[in-house]
């Protein structure tokens, strides 16, 4: 049988903050904390705690840009696409 510590390691808690988007096929390992306003790209492995307000992606995983900068860039792109219609 497993000891209490071994069970908590294998069945650890995952804490996910507010306004978090997790891409498809993402694996979040046990005992991980993900902050608020985080975007995680598809097929990412989350193996350590991530601070709030960032977009994470790529293999190996890295911080791409702040969440606010990503939202601003996407809004500009959407407005540009709409105005061209």
Wavefront OBJ file of the C-alpha trace (Angstrom):
o trace
v 0.000 0.000 0.000
v 0.984 3.626 -0.372
v 1.811 5.918 2.528
v -0.239 9.098 3.020
v 2.550 11.215 1.468
v 2.793 8.971 -1.587
v -0.961 9.122 -2.155
v -1.034 12.924 -1.891
v 1.808 13.114 -4.454
v 0.006 10.911 -6.981
v -3.421 12.421 -6.335
v -2.254 15.975 -5.655
v -4.402 19.061 -5.967
v -4.378 21.367 -8.957
v -5.328 25.003 -8.317
v -6.532 26.965 -11.331
v -7.209 30.701 -10.959
v -9.939 32.849 -12.486
v -10.109 33.557 -16.243
v -7.808 30.703 -17.263
v -8.004 29.201 -20.753
v -6.477 25.730 -21.164
v -5.756 24.536 -24.710
v -6.694 21.046 -25.891
v -4.415 18.097 -25.067
v -2.808 20.028 -22.210
v -1.466 17.938 -19.329
v -1.398 19.511 -15.870
v 0.704 17.522 -13.419
v -0.261 17.108 -9.729
v 0.324 19.816 -7.111
v 0.356 22.723 -9.594
v -0.947 26.273 -9.081
v -1.939 28.367 -12.093
v -2.608 32.073 -11.448
v -5.430 34.293 -12.709
v -5.659 35.505 -16.338
v -3.503 32.777 -17.840
v -3.740 31.254 -21.320
v -2.135 27.873 -21.947
v -1.452 26.811 -25.528
v -2.533 23.443 -26.907
v -0.497 20.303 -26.103
v 1.391 22.016 -23.285
v 2.742 20.149 -20.255
v 2.334 22.154 -17.041
v 5.034 20.860 -14.694
v 5.540 23.844 -12.371
v 3.530 26.702 -10.869
v 2.723 29.545 -13.264
v 2.282 33.157 -12.239
v -0.773 35.202 -13.127
v -1.207 37.292 -16.252
v 0.791 35.412 -18.895
v 0.276 33.414 -22.090
v 2.299 30.182 -21.999
v 2.944 27.905 -24.992
v 5.564 26.105 -27.071
v 7.708 23.028 -26.458
v 9.466 23.380 -24.108
v 6.934 25.657 -22.459
v 7.817 29.322 -22.083
v 6.098 32.623 -21.374
v 5.130 34.157 -24.711
v 3.626 37.518 -23.700
v 1.481 39.096 -21.006
v -2.220 38.369 -21.040
v -3.013 42.086 -21.447
v -0.701 42.453 -24.456
v -2.251 39.375 -26.053
v -5.778 40.753 -25.615
v -4.765 44.153 -27.061
v -3.091 42.522 -30.066
v -6.100 40.293 -30.755
v -8.530 43.231 -30.479
v -6.502 45.193 -33.037
v -6.552 42.203 -35.377
v -10.307 41.738 -34.986
v -11.017 45.430 -35.644
v -8.740 45.334 -38.678
v -10.541 42.245 -40.042
v -14.012 43.733 -39.439
v -13.150 47.048 -41.058
v -11.997 45.291 -44.228
v -15.414 43.689 -44.797
l 1 2 3 4 5 6 7 8 9 10 11 12 13 14 15 16 17 18 19 20 21 22 23 24 25 26 27 28 29 30 31 32 33 34 35 36 37 38 39 40 41 42 43 44 45 46 47 48 49 50 51 52 53 54 55 56 57 58 59 60 61 62 63 64 65 66 67 68 69 70 71 72 73 74 75 76 77 78 79 80 81 82 83 84 85
